[in-house]
C-alpha cells in the first residue's frame, strides 16, 4: 500500500511515479479474515467496509480531491 504522501505525489504529477509493493501470496479473503469483527461473517464484508472507509478518508483530503477533479 502506498503512503499518503506518495499517493498525493502520484495524483499531483498525474502519473504513477510511486508504485505499491507486490502483495503477499495470499488471497483477499484470507487477508481480510485477519481484520474480521464478530458481526462480520465473511472476508468480503471486511473488504466492503474497508472500501467505504477508504473512500470517505480519500474524499476528505483536499489535495486528492483537486487532483481527481481534473479527470471527471
N, C-alpha and C positions, 0 to 999 in steps of 0.2 A: 504494500500500500504506500502511496506517495504521502509525504508530509504536506501540511497546509501551504508552506512557502513554495515548495516545488510545484504544487498544483496551480497556485496563483501565477508563478512564472510561466508555466505552460500556457495558461489562458492569456496572459499579457502578451506573450510572444506569438500567440496564435499557431503554435506548433508543439509537438511532443518532444520538448527539449530534455525532460527528465522522464524516465520510464520506471514503472514499478518493478521490483524484483520478481523473479519467477515464483509462482505459488508452489506450495508443498504438493507432494504427490498424493493428496487425499481429495476426495470429492467434497462438494459444497455441503452436502447433508452431514457428512462426518464432521466437518469443521464446525458446522452450526450446533451440533449436539453439545459441544463444549460450553456454549452460551445459553443453553436451554433453561427456561424458568419452569416452575411447577405447573403454570397454566398453559404451557405450550406442549403439544403432543408430538409434533414432527419438526424436523430441521427446517422445512420450508417456512414454518411460522416465524422462526428466528430470522430467516433471510428477509422475509417481508417486513418485519419490524425494523430491521437494520436499514432497509431501503428507505422507509418512511423517515426514520431518524436522520439519515444522511441527507435526504432531500431537504428537510427542514433546516438543518445546520448549514448546508451549502447556500440555500436561499437567503439566509441571514447575513451572508458575507458580501459586503458591497463590491469588493474587487472582482469576485467571481460573478456576481450579477451583472456588472458592467461588461465584463468580457463575454459573457454568454449572450447578452442582448445584441451584440454585433451579428450574431448568427441566426437571429429569429426574424 
